[in-house]
Amino acid sequence: MPESTPTPRLSTKISAIAESATLKVDAKAKALQAQGRPVISYAAGEPDFPTPGHIVEAALVAARDPKAHRYTPAAGLPDLRAAIAEKTLRDSGLEVDPSRVIVTNGGKQSVYEAFQVLLNPGDEVIVPTPFWTTYPEAIALADGVAVDVFADASQNYQVTVEQLEAARTPRTKVLLFVSPSNPTGSVYSPEQTKAIGEWALEHGIWVITDEIYQNLTYDGVRATSIVEAVPELAEQTLLVNGVAKTYAMTGWRVGWTVGPADAIKALGNLQSHLSGNVNNIAQRAAIAALTGPQDAAEAMREAFDRRRKLIVGELNKIDGFETPTPQGAFYVYPDVTALLGRTFGGVTPKTSLELADLMLDQAEVAAVPGEAFGPSGYLRFSYALGDDQLLEGVQRLQRLFTS
C-alpha cells in the first residue's frame, strides 16, 4: 500500500506569511533599549505624540456610558460612518452615503478585507514599489499575485502610466495606489493621479487607494484622491483610511473603507464573521477626532514638517546618502547603494539589510532596510520621534560613515 503524503501540521498559506519587517526591527530596537543600550530607533511608523486631549476625554465619557458597553452594528456606529462620509467629501472630494462606509480595526484590517473581497485565485494586483510591507502578504492571503512595478529615487519613487501598462496582463484585477506613500513619503501630483486613474478606468481595473497619510502633507502640497481626479472611477475604487496617523491614535485601532455599495455589503458580511464591530469606545473617540477641533492635529503636522526638513538636510550631508525630499507622511527613503561594498568598522555591507545591521551594531541606530519594501539599496527612516533624538541619531550615522 503506497505511503500517504503527511498532512502539514499548520496551514501552508499562513506559514508562508513573513513577520512584519517594520515591527520586527522596532521590536529588536526596543529589546536592546530594555538591555540598557542607547538605541535610537527610526523604525516605527507611529507618531510620538499623545492622542489629543479632547479625543481621550470623549473616550472617558463613553467608557462611563452603559450604551458604549454593547455591540454596535458590524459596519460601525451610524454617527461615525456619517462623520467618515463627511471627511471623505472634505478631503477626498467624493460624496458618499454613510451606508457606503465600513469601520474596521485599523487600516490594516481594511487592506486585508479589501483584497479578500476583490480577488479570486490567480488575480493580479499591480503594486507600485517601494511598497508597505503588509500589502504583498495581504494579497497572498487572498490567493492573489502581486506584480511589482518599481520606481527608484530618480523618479521620486513614482510609477508612470507607461510602467503600469507594461505590467498589465489579462489577469490584472486591481491597482494599488498610495499617495502619500509609506515608505517613501512621495506624493503624486494631481496630473499624475488623473493620468493613472484614467488608465485604470479605461481598462476596467479596480483601485485600492490607501489614504491613511492624506492629511500629512507639506510645502503647500495637497494629496489629490484618485476618485477626485477621476470621479467616474468611484464605482471601482475602495478607499482605505483611518485616524491612526493624523491624530496619533495608532493604538486605538479605528480605520475604515469607503466604496461601492456591493463591495461594502460584501465587506460587511466578511467582517460580521471575522471580527464584528470595532471597539465601541474607540469608535466614540474617532467621532471626536473627525468632528472636533483640528488644532492639535495641525500642530503635529507642523512638527513633522520641521523634522522632515531637519532629517533630509542632515542625511544628505553623508556621502553615499541620496535622500529625496518627501512631501507627505513622516518617512524619508534614502538611496544608499553608494555605501554598499564600502568598509566601515571592519565590516563591508553588500545589501541594505547588512547595512542596517551595521548601523544598529556600530552606531546603535535602527532603520528599516529596503528589502522590507522591495529592492535592496534603500533605508526607511521614520521622523516621528523627538527632535533631539532625531538629530542625535543622524549625527551618529555621520560619524560612522565618515570615520
C-alpha positions as CSV (number, residue, x, y, z in Angstrom):
1,M,0.0,0.0,0.0
2,P,1.6,3.4,-1.0
3,E,2.5,5.7,1.8
4,S,0.3,8.8,2.1
5,T,1.8,12.3,2.0
6,P,2.0,13.7,5.5
7,T,-0.5,16.4,6.2
8,P,1.2,19.7,7.1
9,R,0.9,20.4,10.8
10,L,-0.1,24.1,10.1
11,S,-1.7,25.9,7.2
12,T,0.8,26.3,4.4
13,K,-0.7,29.6,3.5
14,I,-0.4,31.1,7.0
15,S,3.1,29.5,7.5
16,A,4.3,31.3,4.4
17,I,3.5,34.8,5.9
18,A,6.6,36.8,6.8
19,E,6.6,38.7,10.0
20,S,6.2,42.5,9.5
21,A,9.7,43.8,8.9
22,T,8.9,47.2,10.4
23,L,7.6,45.7,13.6
24,K,10.5,43.3,13.7
25,V,13.1,46.0,13.5
26,D,11.2,48.1,16.1
27,A,10.9,45.1,18.4
28,K,14.7,44.4,18.2
29,A,15.5,48.1,18.9
30,K,13.2,48.1,22.0
31,A,14.7,44.9,23.2
32,L,18.2,46.4,23.1
33,Q,16.9,49.6,24.8
34,A,15.5,47.4,27.6
35,Q,19.0,46.0,28.0
36,G,20.2,49.5,28.6
37,R,21.7,50.2,25.2
38,P,21.0,53.8,24.0
39,V,19.5,52.7,20.7
40,I,17.7,55.4,18.7
41,S,15.0,53.8,16.5
42,Y,13.6,55.3,13.3
43,A,11.7,52.1,12.6
44,A,8.2,52.6,14.0
45,G,5.6,54.2,11.8
46,E,3.7,55.9,14.6
47,P,3.6,59.5,15.9
48,D,5.4,60.1,19.2
49,F,2.7,62.5,20.4
50,P,-0.1,61.7,22.8
51,T,-3.6,61.4,21.4
52,P,-5.2,64.9,21.7
53,G,-7.0,65.5,25.0
54,H,-10.5,66.1,23.6
55,I,-10.4,62.7,21.9
56,V,-9.2,61.0,25.1
57,E,-12.0,62.8,27.1
58,A,-14.6,61.6,24.6
59,A,-13.4,58.0,25.3
60,L,-13.6,58.5,29.0
61,V,-17.2,59.8,28.7
62,A,-18.0,56.8,26.5
63,A,-16.5,54.4,29.0
64,R,-18.9,55.6,31.6
65,D,-21.9,55.2,29.3
66,P,-23.5,51.8,29.6
67,K,-24.6,52.1,25.9
68,A,-21.0,52.0,24.9
69,H,-20.6,48.7,26.7
70,R,-22.6,46.9,24.0
71,Y,-22.1,45.7,20.4
72,T,-22.5,48.2,17.6
73,P,-23.5,47.2,14.1
74,A,-20.6,45.3,12.5
75,A,-20.2,48.1,10.0
76,G,-19.8,50.7,12.8
77,L,-21.7,53.4,14.7
78,P,-24.0,55.3,12.4
79,D,-22.6,58.6,13.8
80,L,-19.1,57.6,13.0
81,R,-20.0,56.4,9.5
82,A,-21.6,59.8,8.9
83,A,-18.5,61.6,10.1
84,I,-16.3,59.5,7.8
85,A,-18.6,60.3,4.9
86,E,-18.2,64.0,5.6
87,K,-14.4,63.6,5.9
88,T,-14.4,61.7,2.6
89,L,-16.2,64.6,0.9
90,R,-13.9,67.2,2.5
91,D,-10.6,65.5,1.9
92,S,-11.1,63.0,-1.0
93,G,-13.7,65.0,-3.0
94,L,-16.2,62.1,-3.0
95,E,-19.7,62.4,-1.9
96,V,-20.9,59.1,-0.4
97,D,-23.8,57.9,1.7
98,P,-22.8,56.7,5.1
99,S,-24.1,53.2,4.1
100,R,-21.0,53.1,1.8
101,V,-18.7,53.2,4.8
102,I,-17.5,50.3,6.9
103,V,-15.5,50.8,10.1
104,T,-12.5,48.4,10.7
105,N,-10.0,47.5,13.3
106,G,-7.4,49.9,11.8
107,G,-6.3,50.5,8.3
108,K,-4.5,47.1,8.2
109,Q,-7.8,45.3,8.5
110,S,-9.2,47.4,5.8
111,V,-6.4,46.4,3.5
112,Y,-6.8,42.8,4.3
113,E,-10.5,42.8,3.8
114,A,-10.3,44.7,0.5
115,F,-8.1,42.1,-1.1
116,Q,-10.3,39.3,0.3
117,V,-13.4,40.8,-1.3
118,L,-11.9,41.7,-4.7
119,L,-9.6,38.8,-5.6
120,N,-10.1,35.4,-6.9
121,P,-7.3,32.9,-7.1
122,G,-4.6,34.0,-9.6
123,D,-5.9,37.5,-10.0
124,E,-3.0,40.0,-10.3
125,V,-2.5,43.2,-8.3
126,I,-0.2,45.8,-9.6
127,V,1.8,47.1,-6.7
128,P,3.9,50.3,-7.2
129,T,7.2,49.7,-5.4
130,P,8.6,50.5,-2.9
131,F,5.5,49.3,-1.0
132,W,4.3,49.0,2.5
133,T,5.4,45.6,3.8
134,T,1.9,44.3,4.6
135,Y,0.5,44.7,1.0
136,P,2.1,41.6,-0.6
137,E,1.2,39.4,2.4
138,A,-2.5,40.6,2.3
139,I,-2.5,39.8,-1.5
140,A,-1.1,36.4,-1.0
141,L,-3.7,35.6,1.8
142,A,-6.4,36.4,-0.8
143,D,-4.7,34.0,-3.3
144,G,-3.8,36.9,-5.5
145,V,-0.5,37.6,-7.2
146,A,1.4,40.8,-6.5
147,V,3.1,42.3,-9.6
148,D,5.7,44.8,-8.5
149,V,6.4,47.9,-10.6
150,F,9.5,49.7,-9.3
151,A,10.3,53.4,-9.4
152,D,13.6,54.5,-8.0
153,A,14.8,57.7,-6.4
154,S,15.4,59.3,-9.8
155,Q,11.6,59.1,-10.4
156,N,10.9,60.3,-6.9
157,Y,9.5,56.8,-6.3
158,Q,6.5,57.5,-8.6
159,V,5.5,55.0,-11.2
160,T,4.3,56.1,-14.6
161,V,1.3,55.0,-16.7
162,E,3.8,53.5,-19.2
163,Q,5.2,51.3,-16.5
164,L,1.7,50.3,-15.3
165,E,0.7,49.4,-18.9
166,A,3.8,47.3,-19.4
167,A,2.8,45.3,-16.3
168,R,-0.9,44.9,-17.2
169,T,-2.0,41.4,-18.3
170,P,-5.4,39.7,-18.8
171,R,-5.2,38.6,-15.1
172,T,-4.8,42.2,-13.8
173,K,-7.7,42.9,-11.4
174,V,-6.5,45.6,-9.1
175,L,-4.2,48.6,-8.9
176,L,-2.9,49.6,-5.5
177,F,-2.4,53.4,-5.4
178,V,-0.8,55.0,-2.3
179,S,-0.2,58.8,-2.1
180,P,1.3,59.9,0.2
181,S,3.4,56.8,0.3
182,N,4.7,54.6,3.0
183,P,7.7,54.0,2.9
184,T,8.8,56.9,0.7
185,G,6.7,59.9,1.6
186,S,6.2,60.6,-2.1
187,V,3.0,62.4,-3.2
188,Y,1.7,62.1,-6.7
189,S,0.7,65.4,-8.4
190,P,-2.9,66.0,-9.5
191,E,-1.9,65.4,-13.1
192,Q,-0.1,62.1,-12.4
193,T,-3.1,60.9,-10.3
194,K,-5.5,61.8,-13.0
195,A,-3.5,60.0,-15.7
196,I,-3.2,56.9,-13.6
197,G,-6.9,57.0,-12.7
198,E,-7.9,57.3,-16.3
199,W,-5.7,54.4,-17.2
200,A,-7.4,52.2,-14.6
201,L,-10.9,53.4,-15.7
202,E,-10.1,52.6,-19.4
203,H,-9.1,49.1,-18.6
204,G,-11.8,48.3,-16.0
205,I,-9.2,47.8,-13.2
206,W,-10.3,48.1,-9.6
207,V,-8.3,50.5,-7.5
208,I,-7.5,50.2,-3.8
209,T,-6.2,53.5,-2.6
210,D,-4.6,53.8,0.8
211,E,-5.2,57.4,2.0
212,I,-4.1,56.9,5.6
213,Y,-1.5,59.8,5.3
214,Q,-3.6,62.2,3.2
215,N,-3.7,64.9,5.9
216,L,0.1,64.8,6.4
217,T,1.5,66.8,3.5
218,Y,3.9,69.7,3.3
219,D,5.1,72.6,1.2
220,G,1.6,73.6,0.3
221,V,1.0,70.2,-1.4
222,R,-2.4,68.6,-1.2
223,A,-2.8,64.8,-1.7
224,T,-5.3,64.5,-4.5
225,S,-7.6,61.5,-4.2
226,I,-7.8,59.3,-7.3
227,V,-11.6,59.5,-7.1
228,E,-11.4,63.3,-7.0
229,A,-9.1,63.3,-10.1
230,V,-11.4,60.8,-11.9
231,P,-14.9,60.8,-10.4
232,E,-16.1,58.1,-12.7
233,L,-13.6,55.7,-11.0
234,A,-15.6,55.7,-7.7
235,E,-17.6,52.6,-8.7
236,Q,-14.4,50.6,-9.0
237,T,-12.4,52.0,-6.1
238,L,-12.0,51.1,-2.4
239,L,-10.7,54.0,-0.3
240,V,-8.8,52.9,2.9
241,N,-8.2,55.4,5.7
242,G,-8.2,55.8,9.5
243,V,-7.4,58.0,12.4
244,A,-4.1,56.5,13.4
245,K,-1.5,58.8,11.8
246,T,-3.3,62.2,11.7
247,Y,-4.5,62.0,15.3
248,A,-1.7,59.9,16.9
249,M,-4.2,57.1,17.5
250,T,-2.3,54.1,16.3
251,G,-3.2,52.0,19.4
252,W,-6.9,52.9,19.2
253,R,-7.4,50.7,16.1
254,V,-10.0,52.6,14.1
255,G,-9.9,52.5,10.3
256,W,-12.4,52.4,7.5
257,T,-13.2,51.5,3.9
258,V,-15.4,53.6,1.6
259,G,-16.6,52.1,-1.7
260,P,-19.4,51.0,-4.0
261,A,-22.5,49.5,-2.3
262,D,-21.9,45.9,-3.5
263,A,-18.3,45.9,-2.2
264,I,-19.3,47.4,1.1
265,K,-22.0,44.9,1.6
266,A,-19.5,42.1,0.9
267,L,-17.0,43.7,3.3
268,G,-19.8,43.8,5.9
269,N,-20.6,40.2,5.5
270,L,-16.9,39.2,5.9
271,Q,-16.4,41.4,8.9
272,S,-19.5,40.1,10.6
273,H,-17.8,36.8,10.8
274,L,-14.2,37.9,11.1
275,S,-14.3,40.4,14.0
276,G,-17.7,42.0,14.4
277,N,-17.7,45.7,15.4
278,V,-14.7,47.8,16.3
279,N,-14.3,48.7,20.0
280,N,-17.3,50.8,20.8
281,I,-15.4,53.3,23.0
282,A,-12.7,53.7,20.3
283,Q,-15.4,54.5,17.8
284,R,-16.7,57.3,20.0
285,A,-13.2,58.7,20.3
286,A,-12.8,58.6,16.5
287,I,-16.0,60.6,16.2
288,A,-14.4,63.3,18.4
289,A,-11.3,63.2,16.3
290,L,-13.1,63.7,13.0
291,T,-15.7,66.3,14.2
292,G,-13.8,68.1,16.9
293,P,-11.1,70.8,16.9
294,Q,-8.2,70.1,14.5
295,D,-5.6,72.4,16.0
296,A,-3.8,69.6,17.8
297,A,-3.6,67.6,14.6
298,E,-2.3,70.7,12.7
299,A,0.4,71.3,15.4
300,M,1.6,67.7,15.0
301,R,1.7,68.1,11.2
302,E,3.8,71.3,11.7
303,A,6.2,69.4,14.0
304,F,6.6,66.6,11.4
305,D,7.3,69.3,8.7
306,R,10.1,70.7,10.9
307,R,11.6,67.3,11.5
308,R,11.3,66.4,7.8
309,K,13.5,69.4,6.8
310,L,16.0,68.5,9.5
311,I,16.4,64.9,8.7
312,V,16.7,65.4,4.9
313,G,19.3,68.1,5.4
314,E,21.4,66.1,7.8
315,L,21.2,62.7,6.0
316,N,22.3,64.4,2.7
317,K,25.5,65.5,4.5
318,I,26.5,61.9,4.5
319,D,28.5,60.9,1.4
320,G,26.5,57.9,-0.1
321,F,23.0,59.0,1.0
322,E,20.7,60.3,-1.7
323,T,17.6,61.4,0.1
324,P,14.7,62.9,-1.9
325,T,12.6,65.4,0.0
326,P,9.3,63.8,0.7
327,Q,6.1,65.9,0.6
328,G,3.9,63.6,2.7
329,A,3.7,61.1,5.6
330,F,6.6,61.0,8.1
331,Y,9.3,58.9,6.3
332,V,12.4,59.5,4.3
333,Y,13.7,56.8,2.0
334,P,17.3,57.4,1.0
335,D,19.1,55.5,-1.7
336,V,22.2,54.1,-0.1
337,T,23.5,52.0,-2.9
338,A,26.7,54.1,-2.9
339,L,27.6,52.8,0.6
340,L,27.3,49.1,-0.3
341,G,30.7,47.5,-0.9
342,R,32.5,50.1,1.3
343,T,34.1,49.1,4.6
344,F,33.1,50.7,7.9
345,G,34.5,49.5,11.2
346,G,35.9,46.3,9.6
347,V,32.5,45.4,8.0
348,T,31.7,45.6,4.3
349,P,27.9,45.5,3.8
350,K,26.7,44.3,0.4
351,T,23.0,44.8,1.0
352,S,20.9,47.4,2.8
353,L,19.9,44.6,5.2
354,E,23.6,44.2,6.1
355,L,23.9,48.0,6.2
356,A,21.0,48.3,8.7
357,D,22.7,45.6,10.9
358,L,25.9,47.6,10.8
359,M,24.2,50.8,11.8
360,L,22.5,49.1,14.7
361,D,25.6,47.3,15.9
362,Q,28.1,50.1,15.5
363,A,26.0,53.3,15.9
364,E,23.1,52.0,17.8
365,V,20.7,53.4,15.2
366,A,17.8,51.4,13.9
367,A,16.2,51.9,10.5
368,V,14.3,49.5,8.2
369,P,16.2,48.1,5.2
370,G,14.8,48.4,1.7
371,E,14.4,44.6,1.5
372,A,11.2,45.1,3.6
373,F,9.7,47.3,0.9
374,G,11.1,46.0,-2.4
375,P,14.7,46.0,-3.8
376,S,17.8,46.3,-1.7
377,G,19.8,49.5,-1.6
378,Y,17.5,51.7,0.5
379,L,16.6,52.5,4.1
380,R,13.4,53.9,5.6
381,F,13.7,56.4,8.4
382,S,10.6,57.5,10.3
383,Y,10.9,61.0,11.6
384,A,8.0,60.6,14.0
385,L,10.3,60.8,17.0
386,G,11.5,63.6,19.2
387,D,13.7,66.4,17.7
388,D,16.7,65.8,19.9
389,Q,16.7,62.0,19.3
390,L,16.2,62.6,15.6
391,L,19.3,64.8,15.3
392,E,21.4,62.7,17.6
393,G,20.8,59.5,15.6
394,V,21.7,61.1,12.3
395,Q,24.8,62.6,13.8
396,R,25.8,59.1,14.9
397,L,25.5,58.0,11.3
398,Q,27.5,61.0,10.1
399,R,30.3,59.9,12.4
400,L,30.0,56.2,11.4
401,F,30.2,56.8,7.7
402,T,32.9,59.4,7.7
403,S,35.2,57.5,10.1
